Amino acid sequence: MPAPYTGQCLCGAVALSISSEPVAVFSCLCEHCSKGAGGTHQVIAKFATKDVQITDTGAAIRQYTLTDTTSGNVKEKSFCGTCGCTLWTIPGAAKGVYHLVRTAILDGGLHLQPGSEIFVKNRPAWAKAVDGVPQFDGMRN
């Protein structure tokens, strides 16, 4: 699935268009992503912020800043205030250079396969790893 990418939240109040390929696609099993997903993990595509165009009809985007991170750097999670859909994270360490977009909100985004998995130490015993990709107990180094 080549760029450009488009997507939206459940209710359509927040839409995005991305003109580039992701820098990386990974599965995150950290506590924050698991809680945000309501499941074991989230699949995330890392895009350059400069290539992400956001349309917010009705000022629906809400942010929540997390300070209790493993790295010690804050991260800002964005979600739709209307439908509650998790949208993206902006990691503080990246200084706004990257948007970590949830692949599930992209049209056809579930075809983007993770190239690595992080925080696999949190994986439940019943959940399988993605075959053939690097596995990291915590953040990727």
Helices and strands as residue ranges (DSSP letters): E 5-8, E 14-18, E 24-28, H 31-37, E 42-48, G 49-51, E 52-56, E 61-66, E 75-80, E 86-91, G 92-94, E 98-102, G 103-105, G 109-111, E 116-118, G 120-122
